[in-house]
């Protein structure tokens, strides 16, 4: 598991460095994830790398299986600032509802526009 974590963190560091060098156009973790995917796919044939590859995949599965624990800090933050939530709860609820409706409307509009531009199955 140590090898897997070290591999994941190394690629995240490389991604962060690349993101810094290109001006932050793409987040570092995204670049790191793309690089590790490419590395794992291209190096799968090498016998020496297969052990590290399987350890990295096993570590990734373990992290994903326990992903819920990463949300605990957000829950603690909400509880810590419950007074703000109580004071502005209705405004926050309205904001969430309105932004959700706007997001859905823009998504539908984008889909309809893309369907008109690129064509699609006719409704007839």
Number of C-alpha atoms within 10 A of each C-alpha: 15 11 15 19 17 13 18 19 14 14 23 21 16 18 23 20 16 18 19 14 10 10 10 12 10 14 14 20 18 15 20 23 16 15 16 21 12 11 14 18 11 10 13 15 10 10 10 10 14 14 14 19 22 16 18 22 17 15 19 15 12 12 14 10 10 9 11 9 9 10 9 11 10 10 10 11 10 13 12 11 10 13 11 12 15 10 10 11 13 11 11 14 12 11 12 12 12 12 12 12 12 12 12 12 12 12 12 12 12 12 12 13 12 12 13 10 9 7 10 10 6 6 4 3
